[in-house]
Amino acid sequence: MPSIAIVLTGLAGLAAAVPYTTTSATTSSATTSSVTTSSATTSSATTSSATASSTCAVPNKGDTVAVFASDIYYKIESGLAAYLPPTGYSTIFSNLNASNNAAYGYLTYQALDFYDTSYAAAQCNSMAGCESFNIYFERDPTVTPTADCPNPPSNYNKLGLYNVKVAYYSSILNAASAVNVGQWQENFQVAIAGSNAYVKQSIFQTGGSNSGYTPAAGTSNGGHVPSDMAINAPLNCDGSDPLAGMQWWNDGQFQVSRCAQACTAHSSWVAAQGGVPCNFFNTFMQVTNGNQPQQMCTFYSTSQPMSEAVNGGNADGSVLVSTSYAFTSTTYSGNMVC
């Protein structure tokens, strides 16, 4: 990615020039203790990174959440990073004032000197099971707020910028899970800005030994179902059920390639044993009662229109569907004629 220097005069412009280049990261001391819960991505890390103090400085006039949230620097930085995602990654969401709060798939986090998505991507690539990451600016206190010091000044890094955090996940993130807007610690408000999330493009590819499928008609961005919902297929025109079978995985990860492989294996099995082949598949993530998400894979004998992708889960929220993709076999000759 090219090196970009941004010079601004807002609060974040305290740094004369902020290079958008690879840097070394320093992992917070809270990393080990925060791995078990997603909320630790911000709250636990923030609390443990601040230190108690017998003195309490008074924040300057511009040190407020309103100034932090509205500073154009963070919008420009996250906007550029969203427009130019790291090599091999796609942008999931950008420029939110909230970080991801999904408990499943959380691996660890780091504190960075720069808002450096290329470095974060390289770190994710080096981690076993890492598929996505969330990077953001966070307004933290310089010391742990107490009754004697309820609203200390904000903590800035050595460039005069608010802290940069990046959290890594083995699951796919989405904007719906970006609900962590910070927290109150006494009278100090932890806040978030410029929150972007990225996912590896490889998880959406059927590729390699699982090739032989093409994105279904009506999908976009390599097979993504526009509604992001699961397909509820109607009966075929001859009254037969197009559902050929299904398979699922409970590891919280999402890989289109394993669904493609399962579809191929199903067709090979029915060719020898008899049955309905898999000519089309829909794969998506399903969360039931807040448990770890499952990757679901449904096989169909006929291709399905995207207008049938209307299953978003249960009305009471006990079952939620997201990250829906659909593919058609390249050997499929077309739907039946009745």
C-alpha positions in Angstrom: 0.0 0.0 0.0 1.4 3.5 -0.8 2.6 5.7 2.0 0.2 8.6 2.8 0.8 11.5 5.1 -2.1 13.5 6.4 -1.7 16.9 7.9 -4.7 18.4 9.8 -5.4 21.1 12.3 -8.1 19.5 14.4 -7.6 17.8 17.7 -6.0 14.8 16.1 -3.8 17.2 14.1 -1.5 17.6 17.1 0.8 15.3 15.1 2.1 17.4 12.2 2.3 14.5 9.8 0.9 11.0 10.4 2.5 8.5 8.0 0.3 5.7 6.9 3.0 3.0 6.9 3.9 -0.3 8.5 5.0 0.1 12.1 5.8 -2.2 15.0 3.0 -2.8 17.5 3.2 -2.9 21.2 0.8 -5.4 22.8 -1.0 -4.1 25.9 -0.3 -5.8 29.2 -4.0 -6.6 29.3 -3.8 -8.9 26.3 -3.5 -12.1 28.2 -6.3 -11.4 30.6 -8.7 -10.0 27.9 -8.6 -12.9 25.5 -11.6 -14.7 27.1 -14.2 -12.1 26.4 -14.9 -9.7 23.5 -15.8 -6.9 25.8 -12.2 -6.9 27.0 -11.3 -5.6 23.5 -12.1 -2.1 24.8 -13.3 -2.1 28.4 -10.9 -4.5 30.2 -7.9 -3.3 28.1 -8.8 0.3 28.9 -9.2 -0.2 32.6 -6.0 -2.3 33.0 -3.9 0.0 30.8 -4.6 3.0 33.0 -2.8 3.5 36.3 -4.0 4.9 39.5 -2.6 8.3 40.6 -2.6 10.4 43.7 -2.9 13.5 41.6 -5.6 14.4 39.1 -4.9 16.7 36.2 -7.8 18.8 34.7 -8.7 18.0 31.0 -8.2 20.8 28.6 -11.2 22.5 27.0 -11.0 20.5 23.8 -10.7 17.1 25.6 -14.3 16.0 25.3 -16.2 13.1 23.7 -18.0 15.5 21.4 -14.7 16.8 20.0 -13.3 13.3 19.7 -16.4 11.9 17.9 -16.6 14.8 15.4 -12.9 15.2 14.6 -12.5 14.9 10.8 -9.1 13.3 11.1 -10.6 10.0 12.1 -13.2 10.1 9.4 -10.6 10.7 6.7 -8.2 8.1 8.1 -10.8 5.4 8.3 -12.3 6.4 5.0 -9.0 6.1 3.2 -8.3 2.8 4.8 -11.8 1.5 3.8 -11.2 2.6 0.2 -7.8 1.0 0.1 -8.2 -2.3 2.1 -5.1 -4.4 2.7 -4.1 -6.8 0.0 -6.2 -10.0 0.2 -8.9 -8.3 2.4 -12.3 -6.8 1.8 -13.8 -4.0 3.9 -16.8 -5.1 6.0 -17.7 -1.8 7.6 -16.1 1.6 8.0 -16.1 4.8 10.0 -18.3 3.6 12.8 -18.3 5.0 16.3 -18.4 1.5 17.8 -16.2 -1.6 17.8 -17.2 -5.2 17.4 -18.6 -6.9 20.4 -19.1 -10.5 19.3 -17.9 -13.0 21.8 -17.4 -15.8 19.4 -14.1 -16.0 17.4 -12.2 -13.4 19.5 -8.5 -14.1 19.5 -6.6 -11.2 20.9 -5.9 -7.5 20.4 -3.0 -5.1 20.1 -2.4 -1.4 20.7 -0.7 0.3 17.7 1.1 3.6 17.2 -0.5 4.1 13.8 -3.9 3.3 12.2 -2.1 0.8 10.1 -4.4 -1.7 8.4 -1.5 -3.3 6.4 0.3 -4.2 9.6 -2.9 -5.5 11.2 -3.5 -7.7 8.1 0.0 -9.1 8.3 -0.6 -9.9 11.9 -3.9 -11.6 11.1 -2.2 -13.6 8.3 0.4 -14.9 10.8 -2.2 -16.0 13.4 -3.7 -19.5 13.2 -7.4 -19.2 12.5 -7.5 -15.4 12.1 -10.0 -14.4 9.4 -10.9 -10.8 10.2 -10.0 -7.8 12.3 -11.5 -4.6 13.7 -9.3 -1.5 13.9 -10.4 1.8 15.6 -9.4 4.8 17.6 -10.3 4.8 21.3 -10.6 7.6 23.8 -9.0 6.2 27.1 -8.2 7.9 30.4 -4.6 8.6 31.4 -5.3 7.2 34.9 -8.0 4.9 36.2 -10.9 7.2 37.1 -11.8 7.1 40.8 -14.0 9.1 43.1 -11.0 11.4 43.8 -10.2 11.7 40.1 -13.5 11.1 38.2 -12.6 12.7 34.9 -8.9 12.6 34.1 -7.5 13.8 30.8 -7.5 11.5 27.8 -4.5 9.4 27.0 -2.7 10.1 23.7 0.0 8.1 22.0 3.5 9.5 21.2 2.1 11.1 18.0 -0.4 13.1 19.9 -3.3 10.9 18.7 -5.8 8.9 20.6 -5.0 5.2 21.1 -5.3 2.8 18.1 -6.6 -0.6 18.9 -7.0 -3.7 16.7 -8.9 -6.8 17.6 -8.5 -10.1 15.7 -11.1 -12.8 15.1 -11.5 -16.3 13.7 -15.1 -15.4 12.7 -16.5 -13.0 10.2 -17.5 -9.6 11.6 -20.5 -7.5 10.5 -21.9 -4.1 11.2 -24.7 -5.6 13.3 -22.1 -6.8 15.9 -20.4 -3.4 16.1 -22.3 -2.2 19.2 -19.5 -1.5 21.7 -19.7 2.3 21.9 -17.4 2.5 25.0 -18.4 2.9 28.6 -18.5 5.3 31.5 -15.7 5.1 34.1 -16.8 7.4 36.9 -17.2 10.7 34.9 -14.9 9.8 32.1 -16.4 8.4 28.9 -14.5 5.9 26.9 -15.5 6.4 23.2 -14.6 4.9 19.8 -14.2 6.5 16.3 -13.0 5.5 12.9 -13.9 1.8 13.4 -13.2 -0.3 10.4 -13.4 -4.1 9.9 -11.8 -6.3 7.3 -12.2 -10.0 6.2 -9.9 -12.2 4.2 -11.2 -12.6 0.6 -10.0 -16.2 0.5 -12.9 -17.4 2.7 -15.4 -16.5 0.0 -13.6 -18.4 -2.8 -14.5 -21.9 -3.9 -11.0 -22.2 -5.5 -8.4 -25.0 -5.7 -9.7 -28.5 -5.6 -13.2 -27.1 -4.9 -13.5 -25.1 -8.1 -16.3 -25.8 -10.4 -18.8 -23.2 -9.1 -19.7 -19.7 -10.1 -21.5 -17.0 -8.2 -25.2 -17.4 -8.5 -27.3 -15.1 -10.7 -28.3 -12.0 -8.8 -25.5 -12.1 -6.3 -22.7 -9.5 -6.0 -19.1 -9.3 -4.8 -18.2 -12.9 -5.5 -21.5 -14.6 -4.6 -22.9 -12.4 -1.8 -26.6 -12.6 -1.5 -27.9 -9.0 -1.5 -30.4 -9.5 1.4 -27.7 -11.3 3.4 -30.4 -13.9 4.3 -30.8 -17.6 3.7 -32.8 -18.9 0.8 -36.3 -20.4 1.3 -36.6 -22.4 -1.9 -40.1 -23.1 -3.2 -41.0 -26.4 -4.8 -39.8 -27.1 -8.4 -42.3 -26.6 -11.2 -43.0 -30.3 -11.2 -43.9 -30.3 -7.5 -40.6 -31.9 -6.4 -38.5 -30.6 -3.5 -35.3 -28.9 -4.7 -33.6 -29.4 -1.3 -30.9 -32.1 -1.9 -29.3 -32.0 1.6 -27.3 -29.9 4.0 -24.2 -29.8 6.1 -23.0 -27.5 8.9 -19.9 -26.8 10.9 -19.9 -25.6 14.6 -16.4 -24.1 14.8 -17.4 -20.5 14.3 -15.5 -20.1 11.1 -16.7 -19.4 7.6 -15.2 -20.9 4.4 -17.1 -21.1 1.2 -14.6 -23.6 -0.1 -15.7 -26.3 2.4 -19.3 -25.9 1.4 -18.3 -26.2 -2.3 -16.4 -29.4 -1.4 -19.3 -30.8 0.4 -21.6 -30.0 -2.5 -19.3 -31.9 -4.9 -19.0 -34.8 -2.5 -22.8 -35.1 -2.2 -23.2 -35.1 -6.0 -20.5 -37.8 -6.3 -22.2 -39.9 -3.7 -25.7 -39.7 -5.3 -24.2 -40.5 -8.7 -23.2 -43.9 -7.3 -26.0 -44.4 -4.8 -28.9 -42.6 -6.5 -30.6 -39.4 -5.3 -30.7 -35.7 -6.1 -27.4 -34.0 -7.0 -26.2 -30.7 -5.7 -26.2 -28.2 -8.5 -26.6 -25.1 -6.4 -25.7 -24.2 -2.8 -26.4 -21.5 -0.3 -24.0 -21.1 2.7 -24.5 -18.7 5.6 -23.8 -18.1 9.2 -26.5 -18.9 11.8 -26.5 -18.0 15.5 -29.0 -19.8 17.7 -29.7 -18.5 21.2 -26.5 -16.5 21.2 -24.3 -19.5 21.0 -21.2 -19.9 18.7 -22.3 -19.4 15.1 -22.6 -22.3 12.7 -21.7 -22.2 9.0 -24.8 -23.8 7.3 -24.6 -25.2 3.8 -27.8 -26.1 2.0 -27.7 -28.1 -1.3 -30.3 -27.7 -4.1 -31.0 -29.6 -7.3 -32.0 -26.5 -9.1 -30.7 -22.9 -9.1 -32.7 -20.4 -6.9 -33.5 -16.8 -7.5 -32.3 -14.2 -5.0 -35.9 -13.1 -4.4 -36.2 -16.3 -2.3 -33.5 -15.2 0.1 -35.9 -14.0 2.8 -35.0 -16.1 5.8 -33.2 -13.9 8.3 -34.0 -16.1 11.3 -36.7 -16.1 13.9 -38.8 -13.1 14.7 -37.9 -13.3 18.4 -34.2 -13.1 17.6 -33.4 -16.6 18.9 -32.0 -17.5 15.5 -30.1 -15.0 13.4 -28.8 -15.4 9.8 -26.0 -13.4 8.2 -23.1 -13.7 5.7 -25.1 -15.4 3.0 -23.5 -16.6 -0.3 -24.8 -18.6 -3.2 -23.1 -20.5 -6.0 -24.1 -22.6 -9.0 -22.3 -25.6 -10.4 -20.5 -24.8 -13.7 -21.7 -28.2 -15.0 -25.3 -27.4 -14.3 -27.3 -27.3 -17.6 -30.2 -25.2 -16.2 -33.5 -25.6 -14.4 -36.0 -28.2 -15.4 -38.7 -27.5 -18.0 -42.2 -28.4 -17.0 
